[in-house]
Amino acid sequence: MTFLFLFANFAKIGLFAIGGGLATIPFFFQLADNHPDWMTRETIGNMLAVVQASPGAIGPNLSAYAGWLYAGIPGGYMAALGLVAPAIVVITIVARTLTAFKESAVVKNLFSGFRPAAAGLLSAAAFGVIALSLWNAAAPAWYAHIRWKEALLFAALFFLIVKFKKHPIVYVIVAGAAGVILQL
């Protein structure tokens, strides 16, 4: 029953998370809200840090990690399989039928509708991760809710990325070094 639960929940995520691995994050937040005994939003932040540093696609890696937390290594396999199975089925069906209907106005409008959906999911993921990184809801006083060191690091890195457009690894190294120096 555990493996069926994992497969079904991650298949639902895989079916509706249009836009790639980062678009799955809002679904993970909802899963954490519905199952706090399994994982919390803070756990998802930690998972994201590990997954971002790991090779491979974000969605399957995040799913495998979450499944592993729930049911060990077999759970990780079931969660990752659940996430990718709908994509394999949908892509196979779309690839077989799209060539026949690629000039259809309905198909063009359908795919045009998917773009804003993907942008919305990615934006929700971005805001969720920003809030998770910069906001401490458990703080005793209102002014302590903001994680000031993290917020300053976020602002500095955002500025550097926009201004200088260096390779992303430069910013990862800078962020890691700042985390050690600032004791984040």
Secondary structure, DSSP 8 states (H G I E B T S, - for coil): -HHHHHHHHHHHHHHH-TTSGGGGHHHHHHHHHH-TTT--HHHHHHHHHHHHTSSS-HHHHHHHHHHHHHHHHHHHHHHHHHHHHHHHHHHHHHHHHHHHHTT-HHHHHHHHHHHHHHHHHHHHHHHHHHHHHHB-TT-SSGGGSB-HHHHHHHHHHHHHHHHH---HHHHHHHHHHHHHHTT-
